[in-house]
Amino acid sequence: MKHVSIVIPQGPIILSSVIGTYKVFNFVNGFMMSKGKNPPFDIHLVGLSKETELYGGLFAIRPDSLISDIKKTDLLMIPAFSGDPCAAMERNQDFIPWIVEQYKHGAEVASLCTGAFLLASTNLLKGKTCTTHWLAADAFRQMFPNITLMPEKLIIDELGIYSSGGAYSFLNLVIYLVEKYCGRDVAVHCSKVMEIEIDRESQSPFVIFSGQKEHSDEPIKKAQIYIERNVGTRITIDQLSEMFAISRRNFERRFKKATSNTPVEYLQRVKIEAAKKSLESGRENVNEVMYAVGYSDHKAFRTIFKKITGLSPIEYRNKYNREAVLN
């Protein structure tokens, strides 16, 4: 039986990431027992105190164990946080040495969505990659610039450390762990009964690109606004650097530092975001949308669109356009 510790941080945390994790592991226990087998998981809620209030006291979680009670665990699950990540990390500093100690003694550690912030605070991600909610990617990079973040990934599994994408995609990581510990057949059965789509690999189709503007480099911010206001225009990097009287090399360096994207990546993402919105709600065909956002090469447009979203333009339209779905 694998000892599972679901961490209950001092709020604010996303209650569904605790309940969902507990429910999936508990379901697997029940299913295995119905087959005359031993339950694979010994599940515990582990906190710093005997009660954690959430949502202004509307809900409360009462852990069955404190970290001082758990001398050894096999799998440690860190749920998602809400609100200011810096403040949340301050409130939960006491978890850090305990998590590190458990990992050193053989425990595996999994972060769900924005739980990656607490995982990163342990320094266990040094030299490793991780993922988190795409919406929290800029904040994560600012707090942990030396960690390789891959927000397009839904699940990352690296040397006994796991991380998952945003919101309810944490369930995909839990199913992934069920498969690892209990086998493919059990994971498939669990996914079918709980209606969790199995084997999803990317959260790219869900990303809404808005551009990172919480920086103090005003010329770069003006360049971002210019790009966004001229989606259908062919814009070159030389043109932008000349417009703001900055050498190309310095412009590219400052742009990357301020936005976490190169100027070319930013141009592409702005154009593809505009294309996505047209494909979601408009009646234009793919070629019309392509021309409207400044592309003339169908192959190049399709390649960049799929690289950013994980879907071809036609697949994206069929998935998100209401008229296309009804037809």
Sequence and secondary structure as in RCSB ss.txt:
>XXXX:A:sequence
MKHVSIVIPQGPIILSSVIGTYKVFNFVNGFMMSKGKNPPFDIHLVGLSKETELYGGLFAIRPDSLISDIKKTDL
LMIPAFSGDPCAAMERNQDFIPWIVEQYKHGAEVASLCTGAFLLASTNLLKGKTCTTHWLAADAFRQMFPNITLM
PEKLIIDELGIYSSGGAYSFLNLVIYLVEKYCGRDVAVHCSKVMEIEIDRESQSPFVIFSGQKEHSDEPIKKAQI
YIERNVGTRITIDQLSEMFAISRRNFERRFKKATSNTPVEYLQRVKIEAAKKSLESGRENVNEVMYAVGYSDHKA
FRTIFKKITGLSPIEYRNKYNREAVLN
>XXXX:A:secstr
 EEEEEEE SS B HHHHHHHHHHHHHHHHHHHHTT   SEEEEEEESSS EEETTTTEEE  SEEGGG S  SE
EEE  B S HHHHHHHTTTHHHHHHHHHHTT EEEE GGGHHHHHHTTTTTT EE   GGGHHHHHHH TTSEE 
TTBSEEEETTEEEE SGGGHHHHHHHHHHHHH HHHHHHHHHHTT  TT  B GGG        SS HHHHHHHH
HHHHTTTS   HHHHHHHTT  HHHHHHHHHHHHSS HHHHHHHHHHHHHHHHHHH    HHHHHHHTT   HHH
HHHHHHHHHSS HHHHHHHH HHHHH 
